[in-house]
Amino acid sequence: MSYLGLALFAEGLTDHRFLGSVLNRLCTELCHSHGRTPVDIGEVLELHTLPGFEEQSRAERISAAARRAATAWHILFIHADADADAKAAREERIKPAMNRLTATGEFSSDRIVAVIPVKMTEAWMLADPDALRKALHLAENLDLELPARTRELERLTDPKTQLQQITRLSSTRKRQRRRRDPLKSLPRQLGDSISLDCLRRLPAFQTMERELRQSLTQLGYLHPDAP
Amino acid sequence: MAYKSLREFMTLLENEADLKRVARPVSTHLEMTEIQTRLLHQKGPAVLFENPVHEDGRPSEMPALVNLFGTVERVARAVTLGGEPRKTATDLREAVKGIRGEVDELFRFAAPGRQSREIHFAVEVLLDPVVRDPWGNEVELIHTRIRYDLTIRRQQDERGIERLFVSREEARPIPRTEDSWPKRNRVSGVFRKHHLRYFSRRSKYLSTDTGKDDRGNDRAFFSLHQDGVQGKRSPTLPAHEAQATVLSSITTSDRFKHLFALRQEMLSWRMLQLDPAALRRPSPVVAPELLESDGANLATVLARIKAETAEPAQPRGRVGDIAEELANLIPGVMDLDVLEDRNAREYRIELKTRDGVTLPSRVISDGTLRVLSLLTVLNDPQHRGVLCFEEPENGIHPTRLRSFIDCLADLITDPARFEEADTESPEALSQLLLNSHSPVVLAALRQQIRQGDGAALVVFADVITAVDPENRTTSRKTRMRPVMLEAGQDSMLPDKNTRGEVVSDYEVQGYLNTVVDPAEWA
């Protein structure tokens, strides 16, 4: 029985809540289908900037938190929204942290996986209309006015606004007194229920999963000849 | 009686080699009584003389049974408890009664519709070197570290009723060389000398073995192995439908003293699940001596502690200490006393506050009563073993919580600070198991360990996903990981082998920081 510890440094709380659950489920599914041996998978550990490091560079903030938590993780996910340019996001916001962690030879690059949703994480949260409707308690056949093909979500100019509009569909019907913003609980709920197959239709998710599979194979969790 | 007939009780004894048949003719005049007298001295078995002979040589028409109550153990076994045979203290079904949920819900759900059939328990104990049985016999143990393993199986009986069976039971000495506990914990030399006793024995006290039954089929047996008492064949018990543990049947210390001590130890473990309503009521003079799980007899226990520990110089005995500790932890409380209401045959608790008001227990807050209950048990000279208590933070002000944790640490056995003076008036070993969600409790324990006092071990529990690709199963299970709180360990380089097995300093900090607005520290 081996153990697989996961950690995530994400840009915001929404990203932590949504990605934490999705990444845990993805690893579980991969180990279930292609694993070599039984493995225990922990919840994804949220990494935040350590107190006193607020003024440091992003690379230093990531590397310090990851080092402090080193006994807890085998795979470190670093999240950066692609915004306009995924390549630039990787070069500017993932690579420097990765270099800092691997420079001393303490952590191999196999253990670091980049999570770069095109535009932003909210685009991923729109990938499964059924899960969205369920999470927001909307009617099963309600049209959410999303692009016909999931991969086109990456072309939306502002997925965040789109998501907000959808959450409003549910909140207008609720009592006045309820001030709670559904966007607060939605990310975790969606992370738990969103279909991984829907997410796999997004090219950015495919890239991330490919990298993750390589890492898990390198670290010996997955069969090297898995399809 | 639990037995339909004497014959049934005899069959039970015979199956366990505690009854012998003698077919040879034996005279009822002098001969039989002499045999009986000698057997009684040797604590021997009961005997059925199948062919007694009268004084004049005529064969008797009826057999004679002697020495039936020749040992305390057999007497205990012959009496019943609530209509059930007292072969054991409780059977499995009885033992799980007070537990959350139904019996079958205790077995882990591996996947929807797939529930495991077995639960395995294991415990490693440190026994008090001297034990007493209910008949006042005192025995000294030569080995005090024992591991006990128990597997309980859920199975339908021949009538299709779901039942619990013991499928494996084992007790074995932990040899000095294999004992990692004193290596992982700070243990003083005096404690080592007085409490950690190892005997060179390797064989088990109790084991589950396979052998052939009368028909030559493979069958599991529980075997009790000799323990210092020579010359008796070790009894075996069939294991195929055991509904109680063998350990629970060891009710006297004479033959299997280590197993008896182990049983006594495990019987003393208690979990307090206090009920504020019950705590508020006065309790009858005749209530049980030890604090009950819901705390209903708190006043009676305090009265007994007062009577047992009173001295001319301190007439309230340890109740005075309890009052002092309580006053230190609960703002406004000055003093505590327990009073007897002779007419109602009850005891009741009273608190005196700083402003001179006397509060009866009816109006004392839940939190204060919880703190008082815990202090009472830990100050009770009759208390021993493990006490479990949930969420000590409930009902106590966060600024006093640290003092509370310190106070608790002072009331339990601390192997690190055990000194020669502690051996003069030996107290039974006492351990406290707390569960908590409070970062303040974690911080308090961390501070204690950093300062070198307190033997606390902190364990984080969380739920993880267990994936088994071969059997295509995914299940959720609880993981327990020790927290490394020793100074200097923070800077320890991560060892690949400990990854996921110990709690990282980052996680500890994250837990402590939960009371701070994330925006302030992230």
Interface residues (C-beta under 8 A of the other chain):
Chain A: Y3 L4 G5 L13 N24 T28 C31 H32 S33 H34 G35 R36 T37 P38 V39 D40 I41 G42 E43 L45 E46 L47 H48 T49 L50 P51 A65 R68 A69 A70 T71 A72 W73 H74
Chain B: D462 V463 I464 T465 A466 V467 D468 P469 E470 R472 T474 K477 R479 P494 D495 T498 R499 G500 E501 V502 V503 S504 D505 Y506 E507 Q509 G510 N513 P518 W521 A522
